[in-house]
Amino acid sequence: MTLATLSYILAEGDQNELRFVVIALVVIFWIIGAVAKAAKRFAEQQKLRQNLDPRQREEIARRLEAMKQMPRRGVPVPPRRQLAPEIALRVPPATFPVRVPIGRKPKRAPSTPAPPPILVGQVAPQIQKVIQETVAPITRGSSAGANASTVHTLLRPGTLKQQFILTEIFQPPLALREARA
């Protein structure tokens, strides 16, 4: 039988019984082939086991016993390396982000109550005070520079990506920007 004849038989609507017989035969041959393949593999393994030397059998048995006695914990994790004391003083400890379990919302800080309303007569002295505080001269030594921990938290791939996205959002579209030289 050719493939065209087989497809014609399977496509006919009047011969449902023949269609089921052909499908059943295909399934039976497939099952018989799988069983024969498994039996052949099993026979090859038995033949291989019989051809082993007694020393090789003892070695395999000893390894199997050792594997059975080992606790199953998955992939073994190598121990963490310790830094030399002089290097440990220069390198900040690694901090890992806290993961929030999926399905739970992070807890929000309690909101502060709104300040009481300010009367018009009280505004002027407060404004004068704020102006005096902001006009105070700023010296170079009074402003604190960024320390290592601040730079470390800001220069991460996630925060840099967010900063880049924000700069792109507030710019005009690429087609409307001026051409670069």
C-alpha positions in Angstrom: 0.0 0.0 0.0 1.2 3.4 -0.8 0.8 6.5 1.3 -1.8 7.9 -1.2 -3.9 4.8 -0.9 -3.7 4.8 2.9 -4.7 8.5 3.0 -7.6 7.7 0.6 -8.8 4.9 2.9 -8.6 7.0 6.0 -10.3 10.0 4.3 -13.4 8.0 3.2 -16.5 8.6 5.2 -18.3 5.3 4.5 -15.6 3.0 5.8 -15.3 3.9 9.5 -14.6 0.3 10.5 -11.6 0.1 8.1 -10.3 3.4 9.5 -10.4 2.1 13.1 -8.7 -1.2 12.0 -5.8 0.7 10.3 -5.4 3.0 13.3 -5.4 0.0 15.7 -2.8 -1.8 13.6 -0.5 1.2 13.6 -0.8 1.6 17.4 -0.2 -2.2 17.9 2.9 -2.1 15.7 4.2 1.0 17.6 3.7 -0.7 21.0 5.4 -3.9 19.8 8.4 -1.9 18.5 8.7 0.0 21.8 8.6 -3.3 23.8 11.2 -5.0 21.5 13.5 -2.0 21.8 13.3 -2.0 25.6 13.9 -5.8 25.7 17.0 -5.4 23.4 18.4 -2.6 25.6 17.8 -4.8 28.8 19.6 -7.8 27.1 22.6 -5.6 26.2 22.9 -4.3 29.8 22.7 -7.9 31.1 25.4 -9.0 28.6 27.6 -6.0 29.7 27.2 -6.9 33.4 28.2 -10.5 32.8 31.3 -9.4 30.9 32.6 -7.3 33.9 35.6 -8.5 35.9 35.0 -9.3 39.6 37.1 -6.2 40.5 34.9 -4.0 38.4 31.7 -5.4 39.9 33.1 -4.8 43.4 34.0 -1.2 42.5 30.5 -0.5 41.1 28.9 -2.1 44.1 31.0 0.1 46.4 30.1 3.3 44.5 26.4 2.4 44.6 26.6 1.9 48.4 28.4 5.2 48.8 25.8 7.0 46.7 23.0 5.4 48.8 24.5 6.6 52.0 25.0 10.2 50.8 22.1 12.6 51.8 20.2 14.0 48.8 20.3 17.7 48.9 20.5 18.6 45.3 23.6 20.3 43.8 26.3 20.8 46.4 27.2 24.4 47.1 30.9 25.3 47.4 31.8 27.0 50.7 32.1 30.8 50.5 35.6 32.2 50.2 36.9 34.5 52.9 38.7 37.6 52.0 42.0 38.5 53.4 41.7 40.8 56.4 43.4 43.7 54.7 41.1 43.4 51.7 38.0 42.9 53.8 38.5 46.3 55.3 38.4 48.0 51.9 35.5 46.0 50.4 32.0 46.7 51.7 30.0 43.6 52.5 27.6 42.3 49.8 24.0 43.3 50.3 21.2 41.4 48.5 17.8 42.9 47.7 14.9 41.7 49.9 12.5 39.6 47.9 8.8 40.1 48.5 6.9 36.8 48.1 4.6 36.8 45.1 1.0 37.5 45.9 1.8 39.6 48.9 1.8 43.4 48.7 4.7 45.2 50.5 3.7 46.9 53.7 3.3 50.6 53.5 4.6 53.0 56.2 1.7 54.6 58.1 0.8 57.9 56.6 1.4 61.1 58.7 -1.7 63.2 59.5 -2.2 66.4 57.5 -0.7 69.5 59.2 -3.2 71.9 60.8 -4.4 74.8 58.7 -2.3 78.0 59.0 -3.9 81.3 59.5 -2.9 84.2 57.2 -1.4 86.2 60.1 1.0 83.3 60.9 2.3 82.9 57.4 4.6 86.0 57.3 6.9 85.0 60.2 7.2 81.5 58.9 8.1 82.7 55.4 10.7 85.0 56.9 12.2 82.2 58.8 12.4 79.9 55.7 14.0 82.7 53.7 16.7 83.3 56.3 17.5 79.6 56.4 17.7 79.2 52.7 19.7 82.4 52.1 22.4 81.3 54.5 25.8 81.0 52.7 26.7 77.5 51.8 30.4 76.6 52.3 32.3 74.0 50.3 33.1 71.9 53.4 29.5 71.8 54.7 28.1 69.7 51.8 28.8 66.1 52.3 29.8 64.1 49.2 28.5 60.8 48.2 29.9 57.9 50.3 30.6 54.5 48.9 27.3 53.0 50.1 25.3 55.7 48.4 27.2 55.2 45.1 26.9 51.4 45.5 23.1 51.6 45.8 22.7 54.1 42.9 25.0 52.4 40.4 23.2 49.2 40.0 21.9 47.9 36.7 18.2 48.2 37.8 18.5 51.8 39.0 20.6 52.8 36.0 18.0 51.3 33.7 15.2 53.2 35.5 17.2 56.5 35.2 17.7 55.9 31.5 14.0 55.2 31.0 13.1 58.4 32.8 15.5 60.5 30.7 14.0 58.9 27.5 10.4 59.5 28.6 10.9 63.3 29.1 12.6 63.8 25.7 10.9 64.2 22.4 10.5 61.2 20.2 13.6 60.1 18.2 12.1 61.3 14.9 11.6 64.8 16.2 15.0 65.2 17.8 17.8 67.2 16.2 20.3 65.2 14.2 23.6 64.6 16.0 26.8 65.7 14.3 
